[in-house]
Amino acid sequence: MLDLGASINVMSTSVYKSLNFGDLELMGMTIQLANRSVIQPLGILDDVNDLIFPVDFYVLNMEDETSGKGSALILERPLLMTTKTKIDVYVGTLSMEFGENLL
């Protein structure tokens, strides 16, 4: 999911477990969600390997309501800006750029 108001990248526990990225870095912070609820992340994945863009994901223990419809990821606004993300709602496409390459 793309959230133009998000200030962090979020990954659900189920996605984290399925990708086998290794151990999480533990942290003592809390996050306030848009609905004003406060949660504590299970940890953070720093600069996830094998990704084109180095990005950190906060792993949250949340229900994966998108089962069968995609993955439970929320991408932050600064990442969308860095990747020059373009969203065409009418056509239903999303594109990102890496240098001269269109992803």
C-alpha positions in Angstrom: 0.0 0.0 0.0 1.2 3.5 -0.7 0.4 6.1 1.9 1.3 9.6 0.8 1.1 10.6 4.5 3.3 7.8 5.9 6.6 8.8 7.4 7.9 5.3 7.9 8.0 2.0 5.9 6.0 -0.7 7.5 6.0 -4.5 7.0 3.6 -7.0 8.6 5.0 -9.9 10.6 3.7 -12.4 8.0 5.6 -10.8 5.2 8.7 -10.5 7.3 8.6 -14.2 8.2 8.0 -15.3 4.5 11.0 -13.3 3.3 13.5 -14.8 5.7 15.5 -11.5 6.1 17.1 -12.6 9.4 17.0 -11.1 12.8 15.3 -7.8 13.6 17.1 -5.0 15.4 15.2 -4.5 18.6 14.3 -1.0 19.7 12.4 0.8 22.4 10.1 3.1 20.5 6.4 3.4 20.0 4.5 4.5 16.9 1.2 6.5 16.8 -1.0 5.4 14.0 -3.4 7.5 12.0 -6.3 6.3 14.2 -4.4 7.6 17.2 -3.6 4.2 18.6 -0.1 3.6 19.8 1.8 0.4 19.0 5.4 -0.9 19.6 7.2 -2.4 16.6 8.6 -5.9 16.9 11.8 -4.4 15.5 13.4 -2.8 12.5 15.1 -4.2 9.4 17.9 -1.8 8.5 18.8 -1.3 4.8 17.2 -4.5 3.6 19.6 -6.4 1.4 18.9 -7.3 -2.2 16.7 -4.2 -2.7 17.6 -1.6 -5.3 17.0 1.2 -2.8 18.3 0.9 0.8 15.3 1.1 2.9 14.4 0.5 6.6 11.2 -1.3 7.5 9.5 -1.3 10.9 7.9 -4.7 11.4 4.5 -4.6 13.1 2.5 -7.4 14.5 -0.7 -6.7 12.5 -3.4 -8.7 10.9 -2.6 -9.3 7.2 -5.9 -8.1 5.8 -4.6 -8.3 2.3 -4.1 -12.1 2.2 -4.5 -13.2 -1.4 -4.6 -9.6 -2.6 -0.9 -8.6 -2.3 1.6 -8.0 0.5 1.2 -6.0 3.7 3.7 -3.3 3.1 3.3 0.5 3.6 5.8 2.6 1.7 6.7 6.1 3.1 6.4 9.3 1.3 10.2 10.1 1.2 10.9 6.7 -0.5 8.2 7.4 -3.0 9.8 10.8 -3.7 13.3 9.3 -4.0 12.1 6.6 -6.5 10.1 9.3 -8.5 7.0 7.2 -8.1 4.2 8.0 -10.4 0.7 6.6 -9.7 -1.9 6.6 -12.5 -5.2 5.8 -10.8 -7.2 5.9 -14.0 -5.0 3.3 -15.8 -4.2 1.4 -12.6 -0.4 1.6 -12.9 2.5 2.6 -10.7 6.0 3.2 -11.9 9.3 4.0 -10.1 12.7 5.1 -11.5 16.2 4.1 -10.6 18.6 6.2 -12.5 17.6 5.8 -16.2 15.7 2.6 -15.5 12.0 2.5 -15.1 10.9 -0.2 -12.6 
